[in-house]
Amino acid sequence: MKLRKKDKIKLAQTFTDKLKKEKTFIVTNYEGLTSKESNKLRINLFKEGIGYKAIKKTIINKIFKRAKFENFDILTESGQMAIAWAEDGAKVAKIINDFSQAHKKDMIIAGFIDGDFLVKDKMIALSKLPSIDILRAQFIGVLKGTMSGFVNVLNGNQRKLVNVLNAIKTAKT
């Protein structure tokens, strides 16, 4: 369905506001995906609370200019483009990268994480990191391990004192 000019302007304004607010999104190339594969990707993203919208490159370019993300020109890229957005950029990158590898497609073009532009290679590297929840759990585990070690060190001196007192007691009897 062809969009009218006022619909394109409204779409561009809606996404400009969304990207200014979110500041974390990925530009993907979905060219070569069958409709079944494309629907599967959308469902996978939707299940994780990730937004995904296929938009013409000219409109994406206007959105980037309005949102002040001007260090990337989408018009130089080939293929059909879409934008995926969520709070956790690594999670978005991971799902899209896993999907693209499973279907032998090169989908990730670039991304913006908290407003900072990341090229394709950095987005793929980001996709290989654990999710934010796993990183938090690992951090808590490190803190817990450090605290447990500290408690063991403190208890070690008390144990040594008890052992010395027991040795003195047994020596006197």
N, C-alpha and C positions, 0 to 999 in steps of 0.2 A: 504494500500500500504506500503510495507516494504521499509524503507529508507536504502540507501547504506551508507557505512562508511563515505565517503566524504560529503554526504548530512547531516549526523548527526553532523559532525565536523562544517560544515558551519552553521547549525541551532544553535548549542551550542555557536558559536562565535557571531552570530547575537544577540542572546538573552543575552549573557554576556554583550555586548556593551549596549543593551537596558536597562538592569537592573542597570548597573553602572550609566547610564544617568538618568533614572527615579527615582531609589531608593525607589519607593513606589509600592508595588505589593502584591498580595495575592495568596497563594497556595490553590487550591480548590480540592475537591474530587468529581468527577462527576459520579462515579460509581452508577448504579441503575437508572440513568435518561434514559428515552426513547429518541430516536432520535428527536422526536417532542419537548419534553421538553428541550433537549439540544439546539436545534435550537432557541427555544423561549428565552432561557437565552442569547444566543449569540446576538440575535436581540436586546434584552433589553440593553445589555451592549454596543453594537455598537451605538445605538441611543444616548447614553450618552457620546460617545467618549472614551469608555473604551476598551482597547485591551484585547483579550482573546485567549489563544492558549492551546490546549491539547498537552502535551508532555510526553514522557516516563520518568519514575522516574529516571532511570540511567542518562538520558541526563540532567534532572533538577538538579540532584546532581552535575554533572560536571559543569553546569552553575553556581551554587552556589559557588563551590570551586574557579572557575575562577574569579567570581565577589567579592570574599572575604566575602561571607555570609556563614561562616563555622559553625555557632552555631546552625544549624538545619540540621538533617540528614533525608532526604525525604525517604530514603530506608526503614526506620523503620515503615513508615505509610503503611496502606493497601489501596487498591483501585486504581482507575485510576485518575491521577493528571492532573491539568491544572493550568496555571498562568494567572491572570488578573492584568492589570496594568493601572494606570492613575495618573494624578497629585494629585488628591484629593482621598487619601486612604480611608477616611470615606465614601465617596460616593460609591466607589467600594464595600466596606464591607457591606454597607446598601443594595445595590441592590442584592448582592449575598445572604446575610442573609435573606432578605425578600423573595427571590425566594425559598431558601431552606426551609423556614418555610411554605410557601404556598404549597410546594410539599412534605412536611414531610421527608426531607432528611437532613443529617448532612454534609454540604458541606465545610465549612471553616476549614482549617487545621491550618494555621499560616499566618503570613504576615510580611513584612518589610516596615516600614514607615520611610522615610528619612534615610534608612540604618539601623534602629534599629529593632531588632527582637521582634515581639510580638506573644505571644502564642494565642491559639484559643480563650480563655475566654476574653482576652484583645481585640482581633479583634471583637468579638461579642459585647463587651461593646462599642467599637468605632463605630460600625454600628448603635448604638442607638442614637448617637449624631446627631444633625442637620448638614446639609451640611455646607461647608465653607461660601457659599453665605448667608445662613440664619444667621450664627454666625456673619458675618460682619454686616448684617442689624441690628441684636440685639445690637451689640456694638455701632453702630451709633445711635440707639434709646436711649441707655443709655447716650451717650454723649449729645445728643440733650436734653434729659430730665434734665440732670445736668445743662446745659447752660440755659434752660428755667427757671429752679428753681432759678438760680443765678440772672437772669434778673428780675424775680418777686420780689426777695428780694430787689434788688436795687430800683425797682419801688415802693415798699411798703413804703420806707422812703419818697420818693417824694409825694406819696399819703397822708401820714400822715401830711407832711408839708402843703400841699394844704388844707387839712381838718382843721388844726389848724388856718391857715390864714383865711379861710372862717368863722370859729367860731369867730375869733377876729372881723372880718368885721361885722357879724351879731350882735355881742354884742355891737358894737359902734353905730349902727343905731337904 
